[in-house]
Amino acid sequence: MMGDRSSQRRTLGDFVRAQRERISPASLGLPLGSRRRTPGLRREELAQLCGLSTTWFTWIEQGRDVSVSPGALARLANALRLDRAERAYLFDIAGKRDPDESADSADALIPPAVLACVEAIRSPAYILDRTWTARSWNAAARRLFVNWLDAPGEHRDNLLRFIFLVPSARTLICDWEARARRVAAEFRAASSAHFNDPELRTLIAELHEHSTEFAQFWQQHGVLGREGGERTFNHPNDGFIRYEQVTFDLASHSDVKLTLLLAVR
């Protein structure tokens, strides 16, 4: 483990130095000067931009074991003008969670092409955002999920609201209690990075108030990854149906889930 941490610190230092050296002082209104010996910004210039000490930057770039807070990393990312991928990489190699991660709106997270892609899928397919609200779904999913995706409206297109607040979900979903318990645990794990998100907190409070089962499952603090596996339904028109569920995270947008249900013959 010690060797892994040392390698991680060196990677962080190398990345910070490379990003510092690629920024032109002129782009920030700084004088080039005739005695500038290093490309890009000097450590003291970057330290001043971030409101941090030059010694801290020196130790970071040297790979020393120095305290790195999420707030300091956020200031560093802003000063270095990192894009989304670069910022995510910075926090990943530092082993920290980005405090600004939850600031993005759900609408901004999902590219239109991704929302449209489900129509090209023949099996039931739908896309969930960070609050597990369905943002896009195809005709097969609309037919399967009666009283959810076939008639969405205000507060009706959220998966948790459907499972816990719509009575017909208990009939449609086989072994409803076991499935609902697992969904609550999966949602707790998936939403852990955004517990301070106002929309998410409102959703949890609503479910807690109106569903005794959700309140019970939530208070048990179960945590599970959203995995595939067999999903069975008692459909009002098609009878008993078995599917194999497959879930994908969208590249660069881990909060966005594409779920497919493949028919089991």
C-alpha positions in Angstrom: 0.0 0.0 0.0 2.8 2.4 0.8 4.2 2.0 -2.7 0.8 2.5 -4.2 0.3 5.8 -2.3 3.8 7.0 -3.3 3.1 6.2 -7.0 -0.2 8.0 -6.7 1.5 11.1 -5.2 4.0 11.2 -8.0 1.3 10.9 -10.6 -0.6 13.8 -9.0 2.6 15.9 -8.9 3.5 15.2 -12.5 0.0 16.0 -13.6 -0.2 19.3 -11.7 3.3 20.3 -13.1 2.3 19.4 -16.6 -0.9 21.5 -16.4 0.9 24.4 -14.8 3.6 24.5 -17.6 1.0 24.4 -20.4 -0.7 27.7 -19.3 0.6 30.8 -21.0 1.3 33.6 -18.5 0.1 36.1 -21.1 -3.3 34.4 -21.2 -3.7 35.5 -17.6 -2.3 39.0 -18.1 1.0 38.2 -16.5 4.2 39.7 -17.8 6.5 37.3 -19.7 9.7 38.9 -18.6 13.2 38.3 -20.0 14.4 36.0 -17.2 11.5 33.4 -17.2 13.3 30.1 -17.3 10.3 27.7 -17.1 7.4 27.2 -19.5 4.0 28.2 -18.4 3.3 29.6 -14.9 5.8 29.7 -12.1 4.8 27.9 -8.9 4.5 31.1 -7.0 2.2 32.6 -9.7 -0.2 29.6 -9.5 -0.1 29.6 -5.7 -1.1 33.3 -5.8 -4.0 32.5 -8.2 -5.3 29.8 -5.9 -4.6 31.5 -2.6 -2.3 28.7 -1.5 1.3 28.6 -0.5 4.2 28.1 -2.9 5.6 25.5 -0.5 2.4 23.4 -0.8 2.7 23.4 -4.6 6.4 22.5 -4.4 5.7 19.5 -2.2 2.7 18.4 -4.3 4.9 18.4 -7.5 7.7 16.6 -5.6 5.3 13.9 -4.7 5.6 14.4 -1.0 3.0 13.2 1.5 1.1 16.4 2.0 -2.5 17.1 3.0 -4.7 17.8 -0.1 -8.2 19.0 0.7 -11.1 18.9 -1.9 -11.4 22.7 -1.5 -7.8 23.2 -2.4 -8.1 20.9 -5.4 -11.2 22.8 -6.6 -9.3 26.1 -6.5 -6.4 24.4 -8.3 -8.6 23.0 -11.0 -10.2 26.4 -11.6 -6.9 28.2 -11.7 -5.5 25.6 -14.2 -8.6 25.9 -16.3 -9.2 22.2 -16.4 -12.0 20.8 -18.5 -14.4 18.2 -17.2 -12.2 15.2 -17.9 -9.1 16.8 -16.6 -10.9 17.9 -13.4 -12.3 14.4 -12.8 -8.8 12.9 -13.3 -7.3 15.4 -10.8 -9.7 14.4 -8.1 -9.4 10.7 -8.9 -5.6 10.6 -8.6 -5.8 12.7 -5.4 -8.4 10.2 -4.0 -10.9 13.0 -3.2 -14.5 13.8 -4.1 -15.1 16.9 -6.2 -17.3 19.3 -4.0 -18.7 20.9 -7.1 -19.8 17.6 -8.7 -23.4 18.0 -7.6 -23.6 21.6 -9.0 -24.4 20.3 -12.5 -28.1 20.1 -13.3 -29.5 16.8 -14.5 -30.5 18.5 -17.8 -26.8 19.5 -18.4 -25.6 16.0 -17.8 -27.2 14.0 -20.6 -26.4 14.8 -24.3 -29.4 14.8 -26.6 -27.9 12.0 -28.7 -27.8 9.8 -25.7 -31.5 10.5 -24.9 -32.4 9.6 -28.5 -30.4 6.4 -28.7 -32.9 4.3 -26.8 -35.3 4.5 -29.7 -32.8 2.4 -31.7 -33.0 -0.4 -29.1 -35.6 -3.1 -29.6 -35.7 -4.4 -26.0 -37.2 -2.3 -23.2 -34.7 0.4 -22.5 -34.6 3.6 -20.5 -32.2 6.2 -19.2 -32.2 7.4 -15.6 -30.6 10.6 -14.3 -28.9 11.1 -10.9 -32.3 11.2 -9.1 -33.4 8.0 -11.0 -35.9 10.0 -13.0 -36.5 8.5 -16.4 -35.2 10.9 -19.0 -35.8 8.8 -22.1 -37.4 5.4 -22.9 -38.5 3.4 -25.9 -41.9 2.0 -26.9 -41.0 -1.5 -25.5 -40.3 0.0 -22.0 -43.4 2.1 -22.2 -45.5 -1.1 -22.8 -43.8 -3.0 -20.0 -43.9 -0.4 -17.3 -47.7 0.2 -16.9 -48.5 3.3 -14.9 -44.9 4.5 -15.0 -43.5 5.0 -18.5 -46.8 4.7 -20.3 -48.3 7.7 -18.6 -45.5 9.9 -17.1 -46.4 13.2 -15.6 -45.4 15.4 -12.7 -43.5 13.2 -10.2 -44.6 10.1 -12.0 -41.5 9.3 -14.2 -39.2 8.7 -11.2 -38.4 5.0 -10.7 -38.5 5.2 -6.9 -41.8 7.0 -6.8 -43.2 4.4 -9.1 -41.9 1.4 -7.1 -42.9 2.8 -3.7 -45.9 5.1 -4.3 -47.8 3.6 -7.2 -49.9 0.7 -5.9 -49.9 -1.3 -9.2 -46.1 -1.6 -9.1 -46.6 -4.2 -6.3 -48.5 -6.4 -8.7 -46.4 -5.7 -11.8 -43.0 -6.4 -10.1 -42.6 -10.0 -8.9 -41.4 -10.4 -5.3 -42.0 -6.7 -4.9 -40.6 -6.4 -1.3 -37.2 -8.0 -2.1 -36.9 -5.9 -5.3 -37.9 -2.7 -3.6 -35.4 -3.3 -0.7 -32.6 -3.8 -3.2 -33.6 -0.7 -5.2 -33.4 1.4 -2.0 -30.0 0.1 -1.3 -28.8 0.6 -4.9 -30.1 4.2 -4.8 -28.3 4.9 -1.5 -25.0 3.8 -3.0 -25.6 5.6 -6.3 -26.6 8.9 -4.7 -23.9 9.0 -2.0 -22.0 11.7 -3.8 -25.0 14.0 -4.0 -26.7 13.8 -0.6 -26.7 17.6 -0.4 -28.4 18.0 -3.7 -31.7 19.8 -2.9 -33.7 17.8 -5.5 -32.4 14.5 -4.2 -33.1 15.5 -0.6 -36.6 16.5 -1.5 -37.2 13.1 -3.2 -35.9 11.1 -0.2 -38.0 13.2 2.2 -41.1 12.6 0.1 -40.5 8.9 -0.1 -39.7 8.7 3.6 -43.0 10.4 4.4 -45.4 8.6 2.1 -43.9 5.1 2.1 -43.4 3.1 5.3 -41.5 0.5 3.4 -39.0 3.0 1.9 -38.5 4.6 5.3 -37.8 1.1 6.8 -35.4 0.1 4.0 -33.6 3.5 4.0 -33.1 3.4 7.8 -31.4 0.0 7.4 -28.6 1.8 5.5 -28.2 -1.0 2.9 -25.7 -0.3 0.2 -25.6 -2.3 -3.1 -24.2 -1.7 -6.5 -26.8 -1.5 -9.3 -26.2 -4.8 -11.0 -27.8 -6.9 -13.6 -29.7 -10.2 -13.1 -33.1 -11.7 -13.7 -36.1 -9.4 -13.5 -39.6 -10.9 -13.6 -43.0 -9.2 -14.1 -46.7 -10.1 -14.0 -47.9 -7.9 -16.8 -51.6 -7.1 -17.0 -51.7 -7.9 -20.8 -48.7 -10.1 -21.5 -48.7 -12.3 -18.3 -45.5 -13.5 -16.7 -42.4 -12.2 -18.4 -38.7 -12.8 -17.6 -35.9 -10.5 -18.5 -32.1 -10.2 -17.9 -31.3 -6.7 -16.8 -28.1 -5.0 -18.1 -27.1 -1.5 -16.9 -24.5 0.8 -18.4 -22.9 4.0 -17.0 -22.6 6.8 -19.6 -18.9 7.6 -20.3 -17.8 10.8 -18.4 -21.3 10.9 -16.8 -21.4 8.2 -14.2 -24.7 9.4 -12.7 -26.5 8.6 -15.9 -27.7 5.0 -16.3 -28.8 3.2 -19.4 -30.8 0.1 -18.5 -31.8 -2.7 -21.0 -34.1 -5.6 -20.3 -33.3 -8.6 -22.5 -36.1 -11.2 -22.9 -35.2 -14.6 -21.5 -36.6 -17.5 -23.6 
